[in-house]
Amino acid sequence: MKKIIILIILFLPSFYMAASNILPSDTTYQYKNKQVVVSEEDDQLNIKVFHQDESGNIIESEKVFEGIYTEQRSIERQYESFEISIPDIFKPKRDRRPSRSHWAGFGVGFANLPNGLDYKGDLSTIINSSRSRQFNLNFFDGSQRLGYSNLTAITGIGIQFNSIHWQNNKAIEVHDYTSIITTTAPNQEYRRSRLHYTYLTFPLLFESNWNLGGGSYFFLNAGVVAKVKTASSSRIWWNDDNGRKQKTKFPGDLNIRPVTLDVLAQGGVNDFGFFVSYSPFSLFRNYKGPEANQATIGLQLYF
């Protein structure tokens, strides 16, 4: 890349004279696996450098250099294939662009806790599935195209927050250093019972995009998401003898696995899509709680 820029700078005067007096409006030069396109319009000289595929065709999405030269000014831009995607909501509107890597964004999904794929396991049968949610807030992502293929590797960072609600006579408590399911006496049901746990998330995904026309495109990506637990709690809400609302937080770290992994698949159009995730590891550490593997399906809005 440095050699190309040095050559352009050295031969810029001759480029300008040739474009002005001899050459047609567009002239192409070959340099190894690069293609240099020189054009002139309205006394403005444009020089663009592209990667070429094995057939010698320009890869428009892999521009490596662009220079614009007039008698009054010159503008030069150098492009790299690795990009850090900062959420567009933090950018000036003029600088926002459609994202072609899909991790950064906000999502919400319905969560369940089957035992493997058995939805009749201990936790899955007591969960209030209509109120149990997974929330994803992914701050940013980095992407790298793999060669000349239509495949991009994606990584980043985010937060996953899980709010699991139980039937009103159930709760998760810690007895003798083990997390267990407890049941209240008849007619003494809780107003509400829930489990919260939060992770930092670190994905490794692979994505492909297909143009649909009209500036729209369809995408699919899949991979794994490493998760590190940052917090967890189990709480119940109940009424005392005077009918006043009370809250109890059960002590202990609940034995939720501190490091785990999700398998994730996503798809959609432009900046809106769906996600499906599944954890092959049990939510609780071995022999420290019920067997349960989190499965979630939901919608995601990408920054």
Secondary structure, 3 states (H helix, E strand, C coil): CHHHHHHHHHHHHHHHHHHHHCCCCEEEEEECCEEEEEEEECCEEEEEEEEECCCCCEEEEEEEEEEEECCCCEEEEECCCEEEECCHHHCCHHHCCCCCCCCCEEEEEEEECCECCECCCCCCCCECCCCCEEEEEEEEEEEEECCCCCCEEEEEEEEEEEEEEECCCEEEEEECCEEEEEECCCCCCCCEEEEEEEEEEEEEEEEEEEEEECCEEEEEEEEEEEEEEEEEEEEEEEECCCCCEEEEEECCCCCECCEEEEEEEEEEECCEEEEEEECCCCCECCCCCCCCCCEEEEEEEEC
